[in-house]
Amino acid sequence: MKPPTVATNCRASSFPERLFAALAMPAAWVRVAALALAISGIAWPALAAPSCESLKDLKLPDTNITLAQTVLAGAFIPPGMTETPPMLKDLPAFCRVTATVKPTADSEIKIEVWLPASGWNARYSGQGNGGFAGQINYPGLVGALRRGYAAASTDTGHSGQGTDATWALHHPEKITDFGYRAVHEMTMKAKAVIQAFYGAKASRSYFASCSNGGRQALMEAQRYPEDYDGIIAGAPANYWTHLLSAGAWDLQALQGDPASYVPAAKLPALSAAVLKACDSLDGVTDGLVSEPQKCRFDPATLLCKETDTNQCLTPPQVEALKKLYAGPKNSKGERVFPGRVMNGAEDGRGGWSTWVTGNGANASLMYLFTTGFFSNMVFDDPAWNFTTFDLDAGVKAADAKQAANLNANDPNLKAFQARGGKLILYHGWSDAAISAFNTVDYFNRVAATMGARETAQFVRLYMVPGMQHCGDGPGPNLFGQNLSPGVPPDPQHNLFSALQQWVENGTAPERIVAVKLKDDRNPAGGAAITRPLCPFPQVASYKGTGDTNDEASFVCAAPEPEKKR
């Protein structure tokens, strides 16, 4: 899931100007990317007949191609906008194909395929969606186009903002489209359009996305293993029914009693206390909790002694936070979903004030997603309210109604492995939307199912200290995870390039250098921090000397055993 106002390819968005400005790629890096691909020996074939416009007559199953249009080099204005956002200026020429796919009578799946007019790198890149989707992912298409990929995106079968689920009420086929069918349909149709336009199939296919897009990524690996050669799944909402059951439980913990609510004004004190308790556990005091698995912060240390201020917590607030960090358990004592990570970045943009507490009751994104899901997809009751939620009954109902459609939690990836597929998972330790422990759990279950040695042949997990939901946060949060700008295109700095190298050359990714920019919204402004991301369970271990903001001062190593305290 993803708020509609933040700029990455995994967030639902109405495309505000600052979103596109945030992702504008410096022209010099575009040239570097092209040079790197040329050096790698990849052919850049010229266009084959037919022309772009003739694709309007292409016949595909259950599909009506509504537009096939050559877009000249320069600016592109997305539908519904009156001016060009900065990111969509100075684009290379491309062929834009739009289509509506109707696999069922109630389906209305919109897709777009963008085909480079020249310099195609012979590859295809599928784009995912954040939240409840509902829009074409234009930032993702732009990022792929600039690097020479043919690319496709879908609205997953409905139109709306990423926090809106009203479209799902009494529309089970649309929920199935959203859950998994639309991305698969997009993939099959895009591959057919690519072959018709270039006269050749894409040599490789890749999918990279985050949040709900990470769930889509894992759904592809599990349900349609032949669709993609390489997949990146960031902060996946893959245990959807339990994630949002935990959301209802969290809302009850925070708002069931008004006295339990923790206002956003208290979050800076909470973050500072967590940092004080757990920042140094990795051997470096640097403003990041890099090994939160070892963090044993007790919210009671902030208990107000006399007057209630923003620097302390009342007894009901302490109990609410203990519940959130512990996570929900059912009446049998079984964990429903992992608790929230003690990470020291609970405050700040994209933190708890956005996702968990909001700036008032019923004002968080957790409230919007949880209410939207249970109202429209589980209980078919627009008046449903979290105050009536029973954890045992709610989880049972959610699983019975939507687990098959929405959960991508199967650890058996044998079919994906057998076809030569490669999967990279990543998650920010400071994610306030989805507990990072959920992705660790999934990776561990894959290893238990497939065997650790087999898993290492085709799966990697990278945990990112200080990164919030898919990006942002005080830690190094940019590492080429979604074809976005901000890092060089080489496999040592760029996760997408590392995946491509793994798929095509057999070189498995190891250390990836992540960047924290001086200005998160200006990739050209330079790096404030560089830090290696290490294949889990390894961590970045400080050498003992050197600048802690420089990745060269760290090595990837097994974590030190937790010390008794």
GUTIZA-745352 format. One line per 10 residues: their letters; for each residue x, y, z of C-alpha. Coordinates in nm, 3 decimals. Each point is the difference from the previous one (the first is absolute). Last residue first. Example, Ala and Ser with C-alpha at 12.3 -4.5 7.8 and 13.67 -1.06 7.14 Angstrom:
2
sa = 1.367 -0.106 0.714  -0.137 -0.344 0.066 $
This chain:
565
rkkepepaac = 2.145 -0.654 2.884  0.131 -0.321 -0.150  0.180 0.056 -0.327  -0.156 -0.101 -0.329  0.237 -0.202 -0.211  0.189 0.209 -0.258  -0.162 0.009 -0.341  0.168 -0.197 -0.280  0.211 0.226 -0.217  -0.019 0.254 -0.280 $
vfsaedntdg = 0.281 0.253 0.035  -0.021 0.366 0.093  0.225 0.308 -0.013  -0.009 0.004 -0.381  -0.372 0.079 0.021  0.080 0.351 0.120  -0.226 0.174 0.254  0.175 -0.180 0.285  0.324 0.169 -0.105  0.296 -0.225 0.066 $
tgkysavqpf = 0.112 -0.238 0.270  -0.159 -0.287 0.190  -0.079 -0.212 -0.305  -0.373 0.063 0.046  -0.213 -0.305 -0.079  -0.272 0.024 -0.266  -0.223 -0.297 0.072  -0.019 -0.358 -0.125  -0.331 -0.186 0.042  -0.086 0.116 -0.262 $
pclprtiaag = 0.208 0.101 -0.301  0.172 0.325 0.092  -0.088 0.361 -0.072  0.312 0.214 0.003  -0.025 0.357 0.124  0.039 0.338 -0.169  -0.109 0.314 0.182  -0.045 0.366 -0.096  0.002 -0.067 -0.373  -0.019 0.257 -0.279 $
gapnrddklk = -0.242 0.271 -0.108  -0.081 -0.146 -0.342  -0.253 -0.242 0.146  -0.208 0.291 0.132  -0.310 -0.096 0.197  0.180 -0.192 0.273  0.234 0.296 0.054  0.343 -0.087 0.137  -0.062 -0.341 -0.150  0.018 -0.319 0.202 $
vavirepatg = 0.168 -0.257 -0.221  0.012 -0.379 -0.009  0.301 -0.210 -0.104  -0.098 -0.358 -0.081  0.218 -0.283 0.139  -0.080 -0.341 -0.147  -0.188 -0.048 -0.323  0.034 -0.336 -0.177  0.188 -0.002 -0.329  -0.183 -0.240 -0.232 $
nevwqqlasf = 0.050 0.220 -0.305  -0.356 0.070 -0.113  -0.210 -0.050 0.310  0.261 0.110 0.254  0.109 0.297 -0.214  -0.362 0.111 -0.035  -0.054 -0.028 0.374  0.312 0.206 0.068  -0.117 0.259 -0.252  -0.330 0.026 0.186 $
lnhqpdppvg = 0.180 0.023 0.333  0.223 0.287 -0.113  0.319 0.094 0.180  0.227 -0.302 -0.056  -0.199 -0.105 -0.308  0.092 0.320 -0.191  -0.275 0.250 -0.085  0.124 0.285 0.219  -0.238 0.116 0.274  -0.267 0.269 0.032 $
pslnqgflnp = -0.241 -0.093 -0.276  -0.286 -0.249 0.024  0.018 -0.339 -0.171  -0.178 -0.148 0.303  0.255 -0.114 0.256  0.285 0.208 -0.132  0.159 0.031 0.344  -0.159 0.300 0.169  -0.100 -0.014 0.366  0.317 0.047 0.201 $
gpgdgchqmg = -0.146 0.086 0.341  -0.196 0.295 0.139  -0.330 -0.097 -0.164  -0.116 0.015 -0.360  -0.057 -0.312 -0.210  -0.214 -0.312 -0.043  -0.175 0.065 0.335  0.269 0.141 0.230  0.372 -0.052 -0.034  0.209 0.035 0.316 $
pvmylrvfqa = 0.192 -0.324 -0.044  -0.077 -0.189 -0.324  -0.048 -0.377 0.009  0.109 -0.179 -0.318  -0.136 -0.346 -0.080  0.136 -0.219 -0.280  -0.158 -0.295 -0.181  0.120 -0.220 -0.290  0.295 -0.220 0.097  -0.012 0.101 0.366 $
teragmtaav = -0.338 -0.170 0.027  0.149 -0.332 -0.108  0.265 0.017 0.273  -0.248 0.104 0.269  -0.251 -0.270 -0.084  -0.311 0.054 -0.209  -0.259 -0.006 0.278  0.213 0.129 0.288  0.167 0.256 -0.225  -0.338 0.117 -0.131 $
rnfydvtnfa = -0.125 0.019 0.358  0.301 0.211 0.099  -0.063 0.240 -0.289  -0.367 0.031 0.098  0.085 0.069 0.364  0.258 0.264 -0.095  -0.265 0.161 -0.220  -0.249 0.007 0.289  0.267 0.130 0.240  0.008 0.316 -0.210 $
siaadswghy = -0.338 0.089 0.147  -0.212 0.162 -0.269  -0.101 0.367 -0.003  0.247 0.154 0.246  0.309 -0.129 -0.182  0.309 0.089 0.207  0.181 -0.331 -0.069  -0.043 0.062 -0.372  -0.077 -0.312 -0.203  0.161 -0.180 -0.292 $
lilkggraqf = -0.068 -0.321 -0.190  0.191 -0.115 -0.308  -0.127 -0.291 -0.207  0.170 -0.184 -0.286  -0.179 -0.229 -0.244  0.175 -0.288 -0.175  -0.319 -0.181 -0.103  0.057 -0.252 0.280  0.034 0.277 0.261  -0.341 0.142 -0.086 $
aklnpdnanl = -0.155 -0.347 0.009  0.171 -0.082 0.331  -0.118 0.318 0.171  -0.177 -0.168 0.292  -0.016 0.273 0.264  -0.366 0.084 -0.082  -0.093 0.337 0.152  -0.144 0.191 -0.292  -0.330 0.083 0.168  -0.258 0.196 -0.199 $
naaqkadaak = -0.235 -0.224 -0.193  0.032 -0.329 0.188  0.010 0.181 0.336  -0.312 0.201 -0.088  -0.325 -0.135 0.144  0.108 -0.285 0.226  0.314 0.181 0.114  -0.185 0.322 0.078  -0.278 -0.182 0.185  0.241 -0.205 0.214 $
vgadldfttf = 0.213 0.306 0.073  -0.308 0.194 0.109  -0.142 -0.280 0.214  0.320 -0.045 0.200  0.081 0.371 0.021  -0.347 0.129 0.083  -0.062 0.334 -0.169  -0.296 0.209 0.117  0.213 0.310 0.065  0.151 -0.040 -0.347 $
nwapddfvmn = -0.316 0.134 -0.162  -0.213 -0.147 -0.278  -0.251 0.248 -0.146  0.089 -0.078 -0.362  -0.093 -0.366 0.066  0.113 -0.267 -0.242  0.164 -0.186 0.293  0.327 -0.101 -0.166  0.088 0.202 -0.310  -0.182 0.331 0.033 $
sffgttflym = -0.022 0.083 0.369  0.288 -0.221 0.116  0.246 0.129 -0.259  -0.099 0.366 -0.004  -0.001 0.021 0.378  0.346 -0.150 0.027  0.143 0.210 -0.283  -0.145 0.328 0.127  0.080 -0.063 0.367  0.358 -0.104 -0.076 $
lsanagngtv = 0.030 0.314 -0.211  -0.058 0.196 0.318  -0.276 0.252 0.069  -0.252 -0.206 0.196  0.099 0.183 0.321  0.241 0.288 -0.048  0.315 0.093 -0.184  0.045 -0.358 -0.109  0.098 -0.253 0.264  0.117 -0.287 -0.217 $
wtswggrgde = 0.078 0.082 -0.363  0.076 0.367 -0.045  0.079 0.099 0.359  0.176 -0.334 0.036  0.264 0.076 -0.261  -0.016 0.131 -0.357  0.133 0.340 0.101  0.147 -0.004 0.349  -0.066 -0.197 0.317  0.026 -0.375 0.055 $
agnmvrgpfv = 0.357 0.017 -0.119  0.167 -0.165 0.299  -0.058 -0.352 -0.133  -0.200 -0.212 0.240  -0.175 -0.208 -0.266  -0.376 -0.043 0.016  -0.137 -0.337 0.095  -0.009 -0.301 -0.227  -0.339 -0.127 -0.118  -0.257 -0.243 0.139 $
regksnkpga = 0.226 -0.154 0.265  -0.152 -0.302 0.168  -0.098 0.034 0.367  -0.308 -0.216 -0.044  -0.231 0.303 0.033  0.182 0.169 -0.287  0.321 0.198 0.025  0.050 0.357 -0.120  0.335 0.180 -0.012  0.256 0.054 0.277 $
ylkklaevqp = 0.104 0.351 -0.109  -0.360 0.113 -0.041  -0.108 -0.155 0.330  0.284 0.160 0.194  -0.092 0.330 -0.163  -0.359 -0.022 0.124  0.115 -0.090 0.352  0.229 0.303 0.016  -0.278 0.225 -0.130  -0.237 -0.124 0.272 $
ptlcqntdte = 0.267 0.071 0.267  0.065 0.355 -0.131  0.304 0.062 -0.217  0.272 0.264 0.022  0.166 0.286 -0.188  -0.322 0.133 -0.152  -0.117 0.083 0.351  -0.223 -0.166 0.262  0.095 0.143 0.340  0.135 -0.218 0.280 $
kclltapdfr = 0.241 -0.283 -0.071  -0.107 -0.066 -0.356  0.108 -0.345 -0.114  0.273 0.017 -0.263  0.191 -0.301 0.133  -0.333 -0.184 -0.019  0.044 -0.020 -0.377  0.254 -0.282 0.058  0.266 -0.030 -0.270  0.129 -0.351 -0.055 $
ckqpesvlgd = 0.176 0.047 -0.335  0.195 -0.304 -0.118  -0.217 -0.066 -0.306  0.034 0.375 -0.064  0.351 -0.049 -0.143  0.072 0.319 -0.195  -0.167 0.244 0.237  0.127 0.316 -0.166  0.113 0.334 0.146  0.368 -0.086 -0.039 $
tvgdlsdcak = 0.115 -0.161 0.323  0.193 -0.296 -0.139  0.056 -0.344 0.151  -0.319 -0.156 -0.136  -0.177 0.037 0.335  0.096 0.369 0.013  -0.334 0.136 -0.123  -0.209 -0.215 0.236  -0.090 0.174 0.326  0.080 0.359 -0.090 $
lvaaslaplk = -0.152 -0.048 -0.343  -0.322 -0.137 0.151  -0.016 0.296 0.240  0.055 0.252 -0.280  -0.273 -0.160 -0.209  -0.249 0.013 0.287  0.083 0.363 0.077  -0.045 0.092 -0.366  -0.331 -0.196 -0.007  -0.171 0.196 0.277 $
aapvysapdg = -0.134 0.276 -0.226  -0.151 -0.264 -0.228  -0.258 -0.079 0.266  0.002 -0.337 0.178  -0.359 -0.115 0.057  -0.045 -0.214 0.310  -0.220 0.251 0.188  -0.254 -0.013 -0.283  -0.057 -0.368 0.084  -0.049 -0.218 -0.305 $
qlaqldwaga = 0.218 0.250 -0.184  0.358 -0.123 0.022  -0.048 -0.368 0.085  -0.319 -0.018 -0.209  0.180 0.152 -0.296  0.282 -0.248 0.044  -0.246 -0.291 -0.009  -0.160 0.134 -0.317  0.342 0.036 -0.162  0.098 -0.349 0.116 $
sllhtwynap = -0.301 -0.127 -0.193  0.135 0.212 -0.285  0.335 -0.178 0.000  -0.171 -0.335 0.059  -0.211 0.021 -0.316  0.284 0.144 -0.207  0.278 -0.243 0.086  0.181 0.113 -0.317  0.012 0.371 0.078  0.355 -0.014 -0.136 $
agaiigdyde = 0.259 0.249 0.125  0.179 -0.024 -0.336  -0.036 -0.293 -0.238  0.257 -0.004 -0.282  -0.061 -0.263 -0.268  0.215 -0.154 -0.273  -0.088 -0.236 -0.284  -0.367 0.097 -0.001  -0.329 -0.151 -0.118  0.094 -0.369 0.027 $
pyrqaemlaq = -0.048 -0.014 0.379  -0.367 0.103 -0.023  -0.153 -0.078 0.341  0.299 0.014 0.235  0.242 0.233 -0.177  -0.283 0.218 -0.131  -0.167 0.019 0.341  0.338 0.094 0.147  0.021 0.301 -0.231  -0.362 0.098 0.057 $
rggnscsafy = 0.067 -0.002 0.375  0.302 0.222 -0.061  -0.225 0.227 -0.204  -0.233 0.011 0.299  0.312 0.132 0.174  0.277 0.024 -0.261  0.068 -0.070 -0.365  0.237 -0.171 -0.240  -0.094 -0.235 -0.283  0.244 -0.121 -0.265 $
srsakagyfa = -0.027 -0.175 -0.336  0.289 -0.120 -0.214  0.066 -0.041 -0.374  -0.315 0.190 -0.091  -0.155 -0.175 -0.297  0.079 0.112 -0.353  -0.174 0.182 -0.285  0.044 0.326 0.186  -0.363 0.110 0.004  -0.182 -0.334 -0.007 $
qivakakmtm = 0.239 -0.157 0.249  -0.035 0.291 0.241  -0.379 -0.002 -0.032  -0.010 -0.372 0.081  0.227 0.046 0.302  -0.217 0.286 0.123  -0.315 -0.211 -0.030  0.145 -0.284 0.204  0.138 0.229 0.269  -0.310 0.215 0.030 $
ehvarygfdt = -0.214 -0.311 0.032  0.229 -0.128 0.278  -0.014 0.336 0.177  -0.378 0.011 -0.033  -0.061 -0.353 0.130  0.176 0.025 0.335  -0.189 0.171 0.280  -0.135 0.299 -0.188  -0.161 -0.218 -0.266  -0.127 -0.236 0.271 $
ikephhlawt = -0.147 0.298 0.185  -0.161 0.114 -0.325  -0.153 -0.346 -0.037  -0.145 0.019 0.351  -0.185 0.327 -0.065  -0.252 0.045 0.284  0.208 0.285 0.150  0.339 0.004 -0.174  -0.028 0.347 -0.155  -0.030 0.144 0.352 $
adtgqgshgt = 0.365 -0.088 0.061  0.153 0.349 -0.003  0.344 0.062 0.154  0.187 -0.021 -0.330  -0.227 0.245 -0.177  -0.247 -0.122 -0.258  -0.064 -0.187 -0.324  -0.052 -0.374 -0.018  0.143 -0.311 -0.160  0.358 -0.033 0.120 $
dtsaaaygrr = 0.088 0.360 -0.111  0.260 -0.164 -0.221  0.361 0.070 -0.097  0.228 -0.106 -0.282  0.360 0.048 -0.107  0.233 -0.035 -0.298  0.336 0.069 0.156  0.261 0.247 -0.123  0.112 0.151 0.328  -0.205 0.317 -0.042 $
lagvlgpyni = -0.303 -0.210 -0.089  0.020 -0.199 0.325  0.011 0.309 0.220  -0.282 0.162 -0.198  -0.224 -0.307 0.027  0.055 -0.012 0.375  -0.084 0.368 0.040  -0.314 -0.058 -0.212  -0.147 -0.271 0.222  -0.348 -0.024 -0.152 $
qgafggngqg = -0.262 0.058 0.265  -0.248 -0.191 0.217  0.251 -0.163 0.240  -0.149 -0.102 0.339  0.328 0.102 0.160  0.299 0.011 -0.231  0.024 -0.129 -0.355  0.245 -0.208 -0.204  0.195 0.048 -0.323  0.108 -0.274 -0.241 $
syranwgsap = 0.335 0.045 -0.176  0.072 -0.158 -0.340  0.343 -0.047 -0.159  0.151 0.028 -0.347  0.197 0.313 0.099  -0.216 0.218 -0.225  0.223 0.279 -0.133  -0.261 0.151 -0.227  -0.374 0.065 0.011  -0.008 -0.131 0.356 $
lwveikiesd = -0.327 -0.191 0.062  -0.240 0.105 0.274  -0.289 -0.235 0.081  -0.304 0.125 0.188  -0.265 -0.215 0.165  -0.361 0.048 0.110  -0.179 -0.299 0.149  -0.378 0.027 -0.017  -0.127 -0.332 0.136  -0.366 -0.061 0.089 $
atpkvtatvr = -0.076 -0.220 -0.302  0.323 -0.191 0.054  0.344 -0.002 -0.172  -0.069 0.358 -0.114  0.321 0.179 -0.102  0.000 0.367 -0.096  0.294 0.129 -0.201  0.247 0.283 -0.031  0.308 0.001 -0.225  0.260 0.276 0.008 $
cfapldklmp = 0.286 -0.019 -0.250  0.304 0.188 0.120  0.220 0.302 -0.061  0.250 0.079 0.275  -0.131 0.208 0.290  0.113 0.358 0.051  -0.284 0.088 0.235  -0.198 -0.262 0.187  0.187 0.037 0.328  -0.066 0.372 0.008 $
ptetmgppif = -0.379 -0.047 -0.003  -0.159 0.093 -0.335  -0.311 0.212 0.008  -0.377 -0.048 -0.015  -0.028 -0.339 0.167  -0.283 -0.251 -0.030  0.187 -0.231 -0.234  0.378 0.027 0.040  0.180 0.288 -0.177  0.317 -0.107 -0.180 $
agalvtqalt = 0.283 0.239 -0.081  0.283 -0.045 -0.247  0.071 -0.272 -0.254  -0.307 -0.075 -0.206  -0.276 -0.224 0.130  -0.112 -0.243 -0.270  -0.353 -0.116 0.071  -0.182 -0.329 0.028  -0.326 0.056 0.186  -0.306 -0.199 0.107 $
intdplkldk = 0.129 -0.353 -0.042  -0.298 -0.214 0.098  0.099 -0.325 0.168  -0.176 -0.321 0.100  0.256 -0.195 -0.208  0.233 0.214 -0.216  -0.057 0.145 -0.346  0.238 0.274 -0.114  -0.183 0.267 -0.201  0.114 0.291 0.218 $
lsecspaala = 0.352 -0.138 -0.043  -0.004 0.170 -0.342  0.067 0.334 0.168  0.339 -0.112 0.128  0.120 -0.107 -0.343  0.028 -0.364 -0.094  0.283 -0.056 -0.065  0.326 -0.037 0.186  0.172 0.265 0.206  0.377 -0.010 0.023 $
pwaigsiala = 0.168 -0.242 0.235  0.205 0.110 0.300  0.216 -0.304 0.066  0.133 -0.064 0.348  0.378 -0.041 0.018  0.042 0.114 0.360  0.184 0.308 -0.128  -0.317 0.121 -0.168  -0.196 -0.044 0.320  0.253 0.200 0.197 $
laavrvwaap = 0.009 0.272 -0.267  -0.377 0.036 0.002  -0.002 0.026 0.378  0.280 0.257 -0.005  -0.189 0.209 -0.257  -0.312 -0.010 0.218  0.222 0.086 0.293  0.117 0.318 -0.173  -0.359 0.102 -0.070  -0.077 0.015 0.371 $
malaaflrep = -0.310 -0.208 0.071  -0.310 0.179 0.129  -0.154 -0.207 0.278  -0.071 0.269 0.254  -0.124 0.242 -0.264  -0.254 -0.261 -0.103  -0.142 -0.027 0.346  0.027 0.374 0.060  -0.232 0.068 -0.293  -0.282 -0.202 0.144 $
fssarcntav = -0.061 -0.327 -0.182  -0.337 -0.111 0.142  0.200 -0.265 0.178  -0.006 -0.358 0.124  0.341 -0.083 0.132  0.229 -0.268 -0.124  0.169 0.205 -0.272  0.128 0.242 0.256  -0.104 0.351 0.089  -0.223 0.044 0.299 $
tppkm = -0.353 0.138 -0.010  -0.222 -0.301 -0.065  0.105 -0.183 0.313  0.104 -0.359 -0.065  -0.112 -0.348 0.064 $
